[in-house]
Amino acid sequence: MSTLGKIRSFFDREFAAEFLSTFILILLGDGSVAQYKLLNNRASEPFLSVNFGYGCAVMFGCYIAGGVSGAHMNPAVSIALAVVKKFQWSKVPKYIVAQMLGAFFGALVVFITYVDRLMSAGKLVDPLVYRTIFATYPDAATSTGGQVLDQVVGTFILLLLVSALIDHNNTAPPEGMGPILIGGSVFAIGVSFGTNCGYAINPARDLGPRIATALLGYEKVFSSYSYYFWVPIVGPIIGGVFGAVTYLLMIQKPKLSCFGVCKEGRKETEDAKDEGEVVSNGASAEEINIEMTEK
């Protein structure tokens, strides 16, 4: 085995793909927030450049990892797809760990890149303002209930749209176009529901950088706004499951579905079923047998 082959065999490719794609998500996404905040000093509302930044970050993350891990980059996505039997529950913990680590290190690299402007004389500059570069914080006018609803609605939209975009029995985009439209869905959520809580819609995107800022010395990253930190963890999981289940029940044709995204939009086969790659997502045993007979 070549040296490169040995290195590759050492890594779990799915774990590495989720780590790297989430790392890029935060590197480009939080990088766009850093640029906006540092240019606008005490600006408190998301700007169009941030929406574009995160939309592009998701798009490129999908291109990096889509063919390996499905490019979830989001625990809410992994859990929601597992609930509707499009992803294996046994892989969920591995994906979440990779996503959290990718988000954590992505935030650290953003901080290191902008460290000269974020610190002065060895102290953090405006820590209560610039901590918002990394994790999300709510608008002071929003109640706790409103914050939870904001995250539920945003992630509901995300999983509803993603479910449609990966459904090759509907109007899924041609191969290679999916990441652009998934990134576009994040952009659309940002310009529509970005100001209440910063549209985290992703537990890893928020918690990983939040832990990083706590270690870097930013204060009250967990206790501020009545311990808001749990909202972008719980809300997206609820909303994501709701979105995926809604699409399954109301739109998706009952049939066999691949775990994750079917590569190249291929039709499921008897061989794939034998290998454990497919499961029923609502079809009855009779429907499955009829479908497999037709193939």
Backbone as CSV, one residue per row, in Angstrom:
resi,resn,N_x,N_y,N_z,CA_x,CA_y,CA_z,C_x,C_y,C_z
1,MET,0.847,-1.209,0.000,0.000,0.000,0.000,0.873,1.246,0.000
2,SER,0.539,2.223,-0.827,1.305,3.455,-0.899,1.135,4.267,0.375
3,THR,2.004,5.255,0.546,1.922,6.120,1.732,0.583,6.843,1.770
4,LEU,0.135,7.332,0.598,-1.151,8.016,0.538,-2.278,7.061,0.910
5,GLY,-2.181,5.820,0.441,-3.195,4.828,0.773,-3.234,4.536,2.257
6,LYS,-2.072,4.482,2.888,-2.012,4.246,4.329,-2.636,5.397,5.102
7,ILE,-2.375,6.605,4.645,-2.957,7.780,5.309,-4.473,7.746,5.182
8,ARG,-4.967,7.428,3.984,-6.409,7.382,3.762,-7.069,6.275,4.587
9,SER,-6.396,5.135,4.701,-6.973,4.032,5.470,-7.043,4.351,6.953
10,PHE,-6.216,5.288,7.401,-6.210,5.667,8.812,-7.475,6.450,9.168
11,PHE,-7.995,7.209,8.218,-9.151,8.059,8.472,-10.451,7.355,8.109
12,ASP,-11.486,7.650,8.867,-12.842,7.303,8.486,-13.285,8.388,7.514
13,ARG,-13.513,8.018,6.252,-13.764,9.035,5.226,-15.032,9.828,5.512
14,GLU,-16.063,9.178,6.022,-17.293,9.897,6.335,-17.057,10.897,7.467
15,PHE,-16.343,10.469,8.483,-16.021,11.365,9.597,-15.196,12.545,9.090
16,ALA,-14.178,12.238,8.291,-13.316,13.300,7.766,-14.102,14.259,6.872
17,ALA,-15.022,13.716,6.070,-15.808,14.564,5.170,-16.725,15.492,5.952
18,GLU,-17.370,14.969,6.992,-18.231,15.824,7.815,-17.415,16.871,8.557
19,PHE,-16.264,16.476,9.060,-15.394,17.443,9.752,-14.976,18.557,8.804
20,LEU,-14.476,18.181,7.633,-13.934,19.188,6.713,-15.025,20.088,6.146
21,SER,-16.172,19.517,5.808,-17.251,20.339,5.243,-17.803,21.302,6.297
22,THR,-17.926,20.858,7.540,-18.403,21.761,8.599,-17.348,22.805,8.936
23,PHE,-16.091,22.414,8.861,-14.991,23.362,9.053,-15.086,24.493,8.028
24,ILE,-15.301,24.137,6.765,-15.443,25.141,5.705,-16.692,25.980,5.920
25,LEU,-17.772,25.335,6.356,-19.011,26.059,6.646,-18.756,27.207,7.620
26,ILE,-18.073,26.924,8.707,-17.812,27.950,9.721,-16.715,28.916,9.271
27,LEU,-15.715,28.397,8.602,-14.616,29.257,8.149,-15.135,30.358,7.229
28,LEU,-15.955,29.994,6.249,-16.501,30.997,5.332,-17.675,31.753,5.953
29,GLY,-18.533,31.041,6.693,-19.707,31.680,7.279,-19.344,32.682,8.362
30,ASP,-18.615,32.221,9.386,-18.202,33.143,10.451,-17.201,34.161,9.941
31,GLY,-16.444,33.780,8.909,-15.543,34.756,8.299,-16.307,35.923,7.701
32,SER,-17.446,35.654,7.085,-18.257,36.736,6.519,-18.852,37.610,7.634
33,VAL,-19.202,36.979,8.761,-19.715,37.749,9.895,-18.607,38.634,10.470
34,ALA,-17.400,38.087,10.580,-16.266,38.856,11.106,-15.995,40.078,10.243
35,GLN,-16.003,39.878,8.940,-15.750,41.003,8.049,-16.818,42.078,8.205
36,TYR,-18.074,41.645,8.300,-19.160,42.605,8.444,-19.084,43.339,9.770
37,LYS,-18.877,42.609,10.851,-18.831,43.232,12.172,-17.659,44.204,12.290
38,LEU,-16.518,43.790,11.780,-15.335,44.634,11.907,-15.415,45.867,11.017
39,LEU,-16.151,45.777,9.930,-16.333,46.944,9.069,-17.411,47.881,9.601
40,ASN,-18.395,47.307,10.290,-19.526,48.102,10.755,-19.553,48.292,12.259
41,ASN,-18.479,47.915,12.918,-18.295,48.084,14.366,-19.455,47.483,15.139
42,ARG,-20.422,48.279,15.570,-21.473,47.772,16.439,-22.760,47.405,15.696
43,ALA,-22.624,47.053,14.459,-23.810,46.608,13.710,-24.423,45.392,14.396
44,SER,-25.714,45.343,14.491,-26.369,44.268,15.238,-27.240,43.370,14.378
45,GLU,-27.516,43.751,13.134,-28.390,42.952,12.281,-27.597,42.341,11.127
46,PRO,-27.970,41.118,10.743,-27.277,40.489,9.614,-27.380,41.333,8.352
47,PHE,-26.349,41.359,7.589,-26.310,42.098,6.341,-26.293,41.100,5.199
48,LEU,-26.580,41.572,3.993,-26.679,40.681,2.851,-25.387,39.902,2.625
49,SER,-24.242,40.508,2.936,-22.973,39.805,2.737,-22.883,38.578,3.624
50,VAL,-23.470,38.632,4.814,-23.479,37.477,5.709,-24.371,36.387,5.137
51,ASN,-25.524,36.768,4.608,-26.415,35.786,3.987,-25.736,35.099,2.809
52,PHE,-25.052,35.886,1.982,-24.312,35.310,0.865,-23.182,34.417,1.383
53,GLY,-22.496,34.890,2.428,-21.374,34.135,2.977,-21.786,32.755,3.441
54,TYR,-22.881,32.695,4.190,-23.323,31.399,4.689,-23.941,30.535,3.590
55,GLY,-24.627,31.151,2.645,-25.151,30.378,1.526,-24.036,29.719,0.726
56,CYS,-22.986,30.491,0.446,-21.832,29.942,-0.282,-21.097,28.906,0.558
57,ALA,-21.017,29.132,1.865,-20.339,28.185,2.751,-21.025,26.824,2.709
58,VAL,-22.348,26.819,2.751,-23.095,25.561,2.665,-22.903,24.917,1.298
59,MET,-22.958,25.712,0.259,-22.794,25.187,-1.097,-21.447,24.488,-1.250
60,PHE,-20.365,25.141,-0.853,-19.039,24.544,-1.025,-18.832,23.361,-0.088
61,GLY,-19.442,23.411,1.097,-19.387,22.254,1.980,-20.032,21.041,1.345
62,CYS,-21.143,21.270,0.644,-21.826,20.176,-0.064,-20.957,19.611,-1.179
63,TYR,-20.271,20.487,-1.904,-19.404,20.004,-2.971,-18.226,19.199,-2.413
64,ILE,-17.729,19.585,-1.268,-16.593,18.879,-0.666,-16.978,17.481,-0.208
65,ALA,-18.108,17.362,0.469,-18.421,16.110,1.158,-19.645,15.376,0.639
66,GLY,-20.375,15.963,-0.290,-21.630,15.360,-0.728,-21.502,13.929,-1.228
67,GLY,-20.443,13.621,-1.955,-20.272,12.286,-2.505,-19.705,11.284,-1.533
68,VAL,-19.303,11.735,-0.346,-18.695,10.845,0.644,-19.632,10.597,1.824
69,SER,-20.084,11.685,2.432,-20.891,11.559,3.654,-22.323,12.070,3.477
70,GLY,-22.601,12.713,2.346,-23.885,13.378,2.175,-23.845,14.829,2.585
71,ALA,-22.716,15.261,3.187,-22.518,16.666,3.582,-23.660,17.189,4.443
72,HIS,-23.914,16.516,5.545,-24.957,16.994,6.455,-24.554,18.312,7.109
73,MET,-23.356,18.359,7.684,-22.801,19.564,8.326,-23.682,20.098,9.458
74,ASN,-24.621,19.298,9.920,-25.649,19.803,10.819,-26.287,18.626,11.562
75,PRO,-26.158,18.552,12.890,-26.791,17.455,13.633,-28.292,17.362,13.398
76,ALA,-28.945,18.505,13.186,-30.387,18.488,12.939,-30.713,17.749,11.648
77,VAL,-29.848,17.882,10.649,-30.045,17.172,9.386,-29.844,15.675,9.589
78,SER,-28.771,15.293,10.267,-28.481,13.876,10.498,-29.610,13.204,11.273
79,ILE,-30.074,13.863,12.332,-31.140,13.290,13.155,-32.449,13.218,12.380
80,ALA,-32.783,14.274,11.664,-34.042,14.292,10.909,-34.060,13.211,9.838
81,LEU,-32.957,13.044,9.116,-32.900,12.010,8.080,-32.968,10.613,8.691
82,ALA,-32.400,10.452,9.885,-32.488,9.156,10.557,-33.919,8.866,10.988
83,VAL,-34.630,9.887,11.429,-36.022,9.711,11.863,-36.889,9.200,10.714
84,VAL,-36.658,9.732,9.509,-37.463,9.304,8.358,-36.804,8.160,7.585
85,LYS,-35.829,7.531,8.207,-35.190,6.324,7.673,-34.450,6.554,6.364
86,LYS,-33.850,7.725,6.233,-32.992,7.995,5.085,-31.519,7.998,5.492
87,PHE,-31.263,7.665,6.750,-29.902,7.669,7.279,-29.854,6.701,8.441
88,GLN,-28.714,6.068,8.630,-28.570,5.059,9.672,-28.349,5.707,11.042
89,TRP,-29.151,5.307,12.017,-29.004,5.832,13.384,-27.610,5.535,13.939
90,SER,-27.032,4.418,13.545,-25.723,4.049,14.086,-24.625,5.040,13.699
91,LYS,-24.871,5.803,12.616,-23.865,6.775,12.177,-24.085,8.166,12.769
92,VAL,-25.219,8.391,13.372,-25.539,9.729,13.871,-24.505,10.242,14.879
93,PRO,-24.120,9.462,15.903,-23.122,9.980,16.861,-21.813,10.373,16.193
94,LYS,-21.336,9.545,15.265,-20.089,9.851,14.565,-20.210,11.157,13.787
95,TYR,-21.306,11.348,13.099,-21.511,12.562,12.324,-21.547,13.790,13.235
96,ILE,-22.253,13.688,14.346,-22.386,14.843,15.243,-21.028,15.230,15.822
97,VAL,-20.227,14.253,16.223,-18.892,14.557,16.755,-18.049,15.256,15.695
98,ALA,-18.073,14.739,14.469,-17.298,15.352,13.384,-17.763,16.775,13.108
99,GLN,-19.066,16.990,13.111,-19.617,18.327,12.861,-19.235,19.305,13.965
100,MET,-19.295,18.858,15.210,-18.935,19.719,16.333,-17.461,20.102,16.270
101,LEU,-16.609,19.131,15.979,-15.179,19.418,15.899,-14.873,20.348,14.723
102,GLY,-15.499,20.108,13.588,-15.280,20.976,12.438,-15.684,22.409,12.725
103,ALA,-16.834,22.589,13.397,-17.306,23.930,13.733,-16.381,24.593,14.748
104,PHE,-15.927,23.825,15.717,-15.024,24.355,16.747,-13.729,24.867,16.124
105,PHE,-13.105,24.054,15.311,-11.827,24.456,14.720,-12.008,25.527,13.646
106,GLY,-13.132,25.511,12.963,-13.401,26.582,12.010,-13.451,27.936,12.694
107,ALA,-14.111,27.994,13.864,-14.188,29.245,14.624,-12.814,29.675,15.115
108,LEU,-11.999,28.712,15.539,-10.649,29.056,16.000,-9.819,29.676,14.882
109,VAL,-9.940,29.129,13.674,-9.154,29.671,12.559,-9.640,31.073,12.195
110,VAL,-10.950,31.310,12.260,-11.461,32.661,12.016,-10.879,33.629,13.045
111,PHE,-10.876,33.233,14.302,-10.332,34.098,15.356,-8.849,34.378,15.113
112,ILE,-8.086,33.335,14.814,-6.653,33.504,14.595,-6.388,34.425,13.403
113,THR,-7.194,34.282,12.364,-7.006,35.104,11.166,-7.268,36.579,11.453
114,TYR,-8.257,36.858,12.307,-8.616,38.244,12.622,-8.091,38.688,13.988
115,VAL,-7.151,37.942,14.565,-6.744,38.185,15.952,-6.201,39.599,16.172
116,ASP,-5.496,40.162,15.191,-4.925,41.498,15.372,-6.001,42.557,15.560
117,ARG,-7.145,42.351,14.955,-8.230,43.329,15.072,-9.185,43.008,16.216
118,LEU,-9.141,41.766,16.691,-10.022,41.364,17.784,-9.378,41.545,19.156
119,MET,-8.070,41.774,19.163,-7.362,41.965,20.434,-6.485,43.205,20.372
120,SER,-6.329,43.845,21.514,-5.472,45.025,21.631,-4.814,45.001,23.004
121,ALA,-3.496,45.124,23.024,-2.745,45.097,24.286,-3.052,43.818,25.075
122,GLY,-3.210,42.714,24.373,-3.444,41.442,25.029,-4.846,41.231,25.542
123,LYS,-5.779,42.148,25.226,-7.157,42.012,25.704,-8.122,41.990,24.518
124,LEU,-9.238,41.322,24.734,-10.259,41.269,23.702,-10.895,42.640,23.515
125,VAL,-11.086,43.029,22.270,-11.716,44.312,21.957,-13.234,44.115,21.889
126,ASP,-13.968,44.916,22.678,-15.440,44.833,22.677,-15.940,43.388,22.671
127,PRO,-15.610,42.617,23.706,-15.951,41.190,23.689,-17.444,40.899,23.573
128,LEU,-18.296,41.757,24.161,-19.726,41.502,24.089,-20.276,41.737,22.689
129,VAL,-19.572,42.549,21.904,-19.986,42.805,20.524,-19.421,41.738,19.588
130,TYR,-18.141,41.489,19.704,-17.482,40.636,18.730,-17.613,39.143,19.016
131,ARG,-18.147,38.768,20.168,-18.441,37.343,20.380,-19.527,36.876,19.415
132,THR,-20.337,37.817,18.934,-21.411,37.464,17.999,-20.885,37.091,16.609
133,ILE,-19.579,37.285,16.391,-18.982,36.814,15.146,-19.065,35.294,15.069
134,PHE,-18.958,34.639,16.199,-18.768,33.192,16.232,-20.043,32.408,16.518
135,ALA,-20.759,32.761,17.572,-22.015,32.084,17.899,-23.160,33.067,17.717
136,THR,-24.389,32.561,17.744,-25.542,33.438,17.551,-26.109,33.882,18.892
137,TYR,-26.684,35.072,18.885,-27.340,35.633,20.067,-28.639,36.286,19.607
138,PRO,-29.676,36.233,20.441,-30.984,36.736,20.001,-31.101,38.239,20.105
139,ASP,-32.038,38.789,19.364,-32.401,40.183,19.552,-33.056,40.324,20.918
140,ALA,-32.743,41.399,21.621,-33.230,41.575,22.991,-34.755,41.623,23.072
141,ALA,-35.412,41.946,21.969,-36.871,42.066,21.992,-37.584,40.729,21.874
142,THR,-36.848,39.660,21.566,-37.490,38.355,21.383,-37.601,37.614,22.711
143,SER,-38.749,36.984,22.947,-38.953,36.175,24.145,-38.323,34.797,23.937
144,THR,-38.211,34.040,25.007,-37.656,32.693,24.886,-38.515,31.844,23.954
145,GLY,-39.824,31.955,24.090,-40.715,31.227,23.191,-40.534,31.637,21.749
146,GLY,-40.364,32.932,21.527,-40.141,33.431,20.174,-38.820,32.949,19.606
147,GLN,-37.809,32.829,20.462,-36.506,32.340,20.027,-36.593,30.878,19.589
148,VAL,-37.278,30.072,20.384,-37.434,28.659,20.042,-38.217,28.519,18.743
149,LEU,-39.297,29.275,18.628,-40.112,29.220,17.411,-39.297,29.622,16.192
150,ASP,-38.469,30.635,16.344,-37.623,31.090,15.241,-36.733,29.963,14.736
151,GLN,-36.113,29.227,15.651,-35.224,28.136,15.255,-35.990,26.944,14.691
152,VAL,-37.157,26.681,15.257,-37.992,25.585,14.745,-38.440,25.888,13.319
153,VAL,-38.929,27.096,13.090,-39.418,27.473,11.760,-38.278,27.466,10.735
154,GLY,-37.140,28.051,11.102,-36.018,28.116,10.168,-35.526,26.741,9.751
155,THR,-35.408,25.840,10.717,-34.902,24.499,10.388,-35.970,23.637,9.746
156,PHE,-37.225,23.895,10.065,-38.325,23.233,9.352,-38.225,23.541,7.861
157,ILE,-38.035,24.810,7.531,-37.902,25.206,6.124,-36.697,24.515,5.496
158,LEU,-35.575,24.511,6.216,-34.348,23.913,5.691,-34.553,22.449,5.327
159,LEU,-35.099,21.654,6.245,-35.260,20.215,5.976,-36.361,19.949,4.960
160,LEU,-37.375,20.794,4.916,-38.405,20.639,3.893,-37.796,20.835,2.503
161,LEU,-36.983,21.875,2.361,-36.356,22.166,1.073,-35.305,21.126,0.716
162,VAL,-34.478,20.741,1.683,-33.456,19.728,1.417,-34.104,18.412,1.011
163,SER,-35.188,18.034,1.706,-35.888,16.792,1.366,-36.373,16.815,-0.079
164,ALA,-36.851,17.965,-0.531,-37.310,18.085,-1.918,-36.143,18.017,-2.894
165,LEU,-35.046,18.653,-2.536,-33.905,18.730,-3.451,-33.178,17.403,-3.622
166,ILE,-33.326,16.490,-2.658,-32.654,15.195,-2.785,-33.627,14.086,-3.192
167,ASP,-34.867,14.447,-3.469,-35.883,13.463,-3.844,-35.914,13.307,-5.365
168,HIS,-35.327,12.238,-5.858,-35.235,12.034,-7.299,-36.530,11.508,-7.904
169,ASN,-37.549,11.318,-7.086,-38.874,10.983,-7.600,-39.750,12.230,-7.683
170,ASN,-39.168,13.369,-7.377,-39.857,14.651,-7.507,-39.101,15.445,-8.567
171,THR,-38.860,16.704,-8.346,-38.150,17.514,-9.339,-36.758,17.878,-8.832
172,ALA,-36.014,16.881,-8.391,-34.650,17.111,-7.915,-33.801,17.719,-9.034
173,PRO,-32.858,18.587,-8.692,-32.025,19.220,-9.720,-31.068,18.217,-10.345
174,PRO,-30.520,18.539,-11.522,-29.535,17.658,-12.164,-28.311,17.477,-11.283
175,GLU,-27.563,16.420,-11.555,-26.354,16.148,-10.794,-25.416,17.353,-10.824
176,GLY,-24.906,17.702,-9.672,-23.982,18.822,-9.561,-24.637,20.148,-9.232
177,MET,-25.949,20.232,-9.403,-26.664,21.473,-9.122,-27.251,21.517,-7.710
178,GLY,-27.374,20.355,-7.089,-27.968,20.290,-5.758,-27.308,21.201,-4.735
179,PRO,-25.970,21.184,-4.618,-25.318,22.048,-3.633,-25.636,23.532,-3.812
180,ILE,-25.767,23.967,-5.066,-26.074,25.382,-5.314,-27.446,25.727,-4.747
181,LEU,-28.411,24.845,-4.960,-29.758,25.120,-4.495,-29.895,24.929,-2.984
182,ILE,-29.150,24.003,-2.419,-29.159,23.854,-0.958,-28.542,25.096,-0.320
183,GLY,-27.450,25.588,-0.892,-26.889,26.847,-0.415,-27.872,27.986,-0.585
184,GLY,-28.625,27.963,-1.704,-29.644,28.982,-1.930,-30.754,28.925,-0.894
185,SER,-31.072,27.723,-0.426,-32.108,27.615,0.603,-31.658,28.259,1.909
186,VAL,-30.379,28.099,2.247,-29.842,28.746,3.453,-29.827,30.264,3.279
187,PHE,-29.472,30.716,2.082,-29.519,32.148,1.798,-30.944,32.685,1.965
188,ALA,-31.930,31.956,1.453,-33.323,32.390,1.544,-33.791,32.462,2.998
189,ILE,-33.392,31.486,3.805,-33.754,31.513,5.232,-33.106,32.708,5.909
190,GLY,-31.859,33.000,5.537,-31.152,34.125,6.148,-31.788,35.465,5.848
191,VAL,-32.219,35.669,4.610,-32.808,36.959,4.259,-34.250,37.065,4.730
192,SER,-34.860,35.932,5.114,-36.254,35.949,5.563,-36.399,35.867,7.080
193,PHE,-35.511,35.103,7.729,-35.626,34.873,9.165,-34.271,35.011,9.864
194,GLY,-33.514,36.020,9.483,-32.163,36.142,10.013,-31.986,37.039,11.212
195,THR,-32.953,37.903,11.511,-32.700,38.942,12.508,-33.121,38.590,13.929
196,ASN,-34.027,37.649,14.110,-34.453,37.313,15.474,-33.318,36.712,16.297
197,CYS,-32.662,35.710,15.709,-31.635,34.976,16.462,-30.382,34.671,15.642
198,GLY,-30.250,35.247,14.474,-29.053,34.995,13.669,-29.112,33.717,12.859
199,TYR,-30.271,33.123,12.739,-30.545,31.892,11.972,-29.440,30.837,12.070
200,ALA,-29.189,30.390,13.294,-28.221,29.296,13.476,-28.691,28.052,12.725
201,ILE,-29.935,27.641,12.968,-30.579,26.459,12.353,-29.646,25.252,12.280
202,ASN,-28.728,25.172,13.223,-27.699,24.136,13.193,-27.014,24.083,14.566
203,PRO,-27.248,23.033,15.351,-26.629,22.959,16.680,-25.101,23.021,16.655
204,ALA,-24.464,22.372,15.681,-23.007,22.386,15.614,-22.492,23.764,15.232
205,ARG,-23.164,24.432,14.290,-22.747,25.765,13.856,-22.724,26.742,15.017
206,ASP,-23.601,26.530,16.014,-23.663,27.449,17.152,-22.833,26.971,18.333
207,LEU,-22.987,25.710,18.726,-22.339,25.238,19.950,-20.832,25.101,19.797
208,GLY,-20.355,24.609,18.657,-18.915,24.472,18.456,-18.187,25.805,18.601
209,PRO,-18.590,26.830,17.848,-17.964,28.145,18.010,-18.206,28.762,19.394
210,ARG,-19.330,28.471,20.014,-19.603,29.016,21.345,-18.590,28.477,22.370
211,ILE,-18.308,27.181,22.268,-17.295,26.588,23.145,-15.932,27.210,22.864
212,ALA,-15.631,27.420,21.588,-14.353,28.038,21.219,-14.221,29.429,21.823
213,THR,-15.281,30.232,21.761,-15.203,31.589,22.313,-15.073,31.561,23.829
214,ALA,-15.690,30.587,24.485,-15.539,30.463,25.937,-14.091,30.179,26.295
215,LEU,-13.441,29.311,25.530,-12.040,28.977,25.791,-11.112,30.143,25.452
216,LEU,-11.538,30.978,24.505,-10.718,32.131,24.110,-10.844,33.303,25.089
217,GLY,-11.768,33.220,26.029,-11.883,34.262,27.039,-13.090,35.161,26.934
218,TYR,-13.949,34.926,25.962,-15.174,35.718,25.873,-16.096,35.344,27.029
219,GLU,-16.716,36.352,27.615,-17.517,36.132,28.817,-19.006,35.951,28.501
220,LYS,-19.663,35.245,29.398,-21.120,35.064,29.368,-21.630,34.502,28.043
221,VAL,-20.843,33.639,27.424,-21.279,33.076,26.159,-22.380,32.032,26.365
222,PHE,-22.467,31.491,27.571,-23.526,30.530,27.863,-24.648,31.129,28.716
223,SER,-24.329,32.076,29.548,-25.330,32.589,30.498,-26.123,33.784,29.986
224,SER,-25.629,34.465,28.961,-26.315,35.675,28.504,-27.667,35.354,27.894
225,TYR,-28.540,36.349,27.929,-29.909,36.228,27.409,-30.635,35.022,28.024
226,SER,-30.536,34.942,29.360,-31.223,33.888,30.129,-30.842,32.493,29.651
227,TYR,-29.538,32.285,29.475,-29.004,30.985,29.050,-29.594,30.560,27.700
228,TYR,-29.505,31.472,26.783,-30.041,31.246,25.432,-29.389,30.073,24.709
229,PHE,-28.183,29.688,25.097,-27.381,28.749,24.308,-28.109,27.449,23.952
230,TRP,-29.077,27.034,24.780,-29.766,25.762,24.505,-30.765,25.887,23.349
231,VAL,-31.193,27.116,23.057,-32.227,27.308,22.020,-31.749,26.841,20.644
232,PRO,-30.552,27.256,20.166,-30.110,26.787,18.849,-29.628,25.338,18.840
233,ILE,-29.767,24.642,19.950,-29.509,23.204,19.979,-30.822,22.448,19.851
234,VAL,-31.769,22.788,20.700,-33.043,22.075,20.755,-33.971,22.474,19.603
235,GLY,-34.087,23.781,19.348,-35.001,24.265,18.315,-34.752,23.662,16.947
236,PRO,-33.494,23.648,16.452,-33.243,23.073,15.129,-33.548,21.582,15.035
237,ILE,-33.318,20.841,16.105,-33.613,19.410,16.054,-35.117,19.182,15.906
238,ILE,-35.913,19.937,16.679,-37.374,19.822,16.576,-37.845,20.230,15.183
239,GLY,-37.380,21.390,14.724,-37.790,21.886,13.413,-37.344,20.990,12.278
240,GLY,-36.114,20.450,12.378,-35.610,19.574,11.336,-36.425,18.300,11.195
241,VAL,-36.740,17.683,12.325,-37.558,16.470,12.301,-38.945,16.786,11.735
242,PHE,-39.513,17.892,12.170,-40.836,18.297,11.682,-40.818,18.508,10.174
243,GLY,-39.777,19.151,9.657,-39.680,19.404,8.220,-39.536,18.133,7.414
244,ALA,-38.654,17.220,7.866,-38.439,15.970,7.139,-39.678,15.081,7.170
245,VAL,-40.341,15.018,8.329,-41.546,14.197,8.453,-42.684,14.781,7.615
246,THR,-42.807,16.107,7.614,-43.850,16.755,6.817,-43.690,16.421,5.342
247,TYR,-42.457,16.491,4.835,-42.231,16.167,3.426,-42.550,14.699,3.158
248,LEU,-42.138,13.827,4.068,-42.389,12.401,3.896,-43.877,12.099,3.826
249,LEU,-44.650,12.691,4.732,-46.072,12.383,4.824,-46.901,13.047,3.728
250,MET,-46.521,14.254,3.323,-47.365,15.021,2.423,-46.933,14.992,0.960
251,ILE,-45.664,14.736,0.688,-45.149,14.852,-0.679,-44.527,13.566,-1.195
252,GLN,-43.653,12.977,-0.419,-42.833,11.895,-0.944,-43.634,10.642,-1.233
253,LYS,-43.404,10.053,-2.389,-44.052,8.810,-2.767,-43.483,7.683,-1.921
254,PRO,-44.330,6.864,-1.291,-43.805,5.738,-0.503,-43.046,4.763,-1.389
255,LYS,-41.776,4.618,-1.126,-40.949,3.678,-1.884,-39.652,3.504,-1.134
256,LEU,-38.751,2.736,-1.712,-37.451,2.524,-1.091,-36.609,3.775,-1.214
257,SER,-35.813,4.058,-0.184,-34.943,5.229,-0.214,-33.550,4.862,0.255
258,CYS,-32.542,5.453,-0.363,-31.170,5.221,0.065,-30.932,5.868,1.412
259,PHE,-29.983,5.323,2.163,-29.497,6.023,3.338,-28.727,7.236,2.827
260,GLY,-29.071,8.431,3.280,-28.410,9.634,2.801,-28.866,9.960,1.392
261,VAL,-28.037,10.645,0.643,-28.387,11.058,-0.713,-27.954,9.987,-1.700
262,CYS,-28.860,9.578,-2.584,-28.514,8.576,-3.595,-27.511,9.186,-4.566
263,LYS,-26.381,8.575,-4.704,-25.364,9.102,-5.604,-25.863,9.053,-7.046
264,GLU,-25.665,10.145,-7.736,-25.992,10.267,-9.150,-27.462,9.984,-9.431
265,GLY,-28.304,10.102,-8.402,-29.722,9.911,-8.604,-30.077,8.516,-9.078
266,ARG,-29.247,7.523,-8.707,-29.478,6.180,-9.218,-30.733,5.568,-8.619
267,LYS,-31.346,4.650,-9.357,-32.481,3.898,-8.865,-31.981,2.833,-7.903
268,GLU,-32.763,2.570,-6.838,-32.383,1.532,-5.909,-32.533,0.167,-6.572
269,THR,-31.675,-0.758,-6.223,-31.690,-2.082,-6.824,-31.797,-3.153,-5.766
270,GLU,-32.077,-4.371,-6.213,-32.147,-5.499,-5.280,-30.806,-5.714,-4.603
271,ASP,-29.698,-5.507,-5.361,-28.372,-5.657,-4.773,-28.155,-4.660,-3.656
272,ALA,-28.599,-3.424,-3.883,-28.436,-2.393,-2.854,-29.218,-2.759,-1.614
273,LYS,-30.414,-3.310,-1.819,-31.224,-3.713,-0.674,-30.535,-4.814,0.109
274,ASP,-29.955,-5.796,-0.613,-29.260,-6.890,0.048,-28.071,-6.390,0.856
275,GLU,-27.413,-5.324,0.386,-26.252,-4.785,1.071,-26.632,-3.889,2.236
276,GLY,-27.917,-3.710,2.465,-28.348,-2.893,3.593,-28.291,-1.409,3.321
277,GLU,-28.265,-1.016,2.053,-28.152,0.395,1.721,-29.500,1.102,1.670
278,VAL,-30.566,0.322,1.630,-31.866,0.947,1.501,-32.810,0.451,2.578
279,VAL,-33.784,1.271,2.924,-34.811,0.900,3.888,-36.140,1.440,3.404
280,SER,-37.206,0.930,3.969,-38.521,1.457,3.627,-38.754,2.741,4.387
281,ASN,-39.286,3.771,3.719,-39.605,5.016,4.415,-41.103,5.245,4.421
282,GLY,-41.857,4.178,4.527,-43.300,4.327,4.593,-44.050,3.375,3.695
283,ALA,-43.351,2.748,2.762,-44.013,1.814,1.857,-44.373,0.534,2.595
284,SER,-45.499,-0.029,2.223,-45.895,-1.304,2.810,-45.070,-2.425,2.201
285,ALA,-45.107,-3.598,2.831,-44.354,-4.742,2.309,-44.818,-5.090,0.904
286,GLU,-46.133,-4.983,0.665,-46.666,-5.288,-0.656,-46.137,-4.323,-1.709
287,GLU,-46.092,-3.036,-1.355,-45.591,-2.027,-2.301,-44.122,-2.274,-2.617
288,ILE,-43.362,-2.664,-1.598,-41.942,-2.930,-1.813,-41.764,-4.118,-2.753
289,ASN,-42.520,-5.190,-2.507,-42.397,-6.374,-3.340,-42.796,-6.089,-4.784
290,ILE,-43.878,-5.305,-4.957,-44.318,-4.946,-6.313,-43.248,-4.144,-7.023
291,GLU,-42.686,-3.174,-6.311,-41.678,-2.303,-6.927,-40.450,-3.095,-7.324
292,MET,-39.979,-3.988,-6.428,-38.788,-4.760,-6.732,-39.039,-5.732,-7.887
293,THR,-40.277,-6.258,-7.994,-40.628,-7.158,-9.091,-40.587,-6.418,-10.427
294,GLU,-41.083,-5.160,-10.407,-41.098,-4.355,-11.638,-39.700,-4.080,-12.130
295,LYS,-38.729,-3.989,-11.202,-37.371,-3.695,-11.610,-36.678,-4.926,-12.178
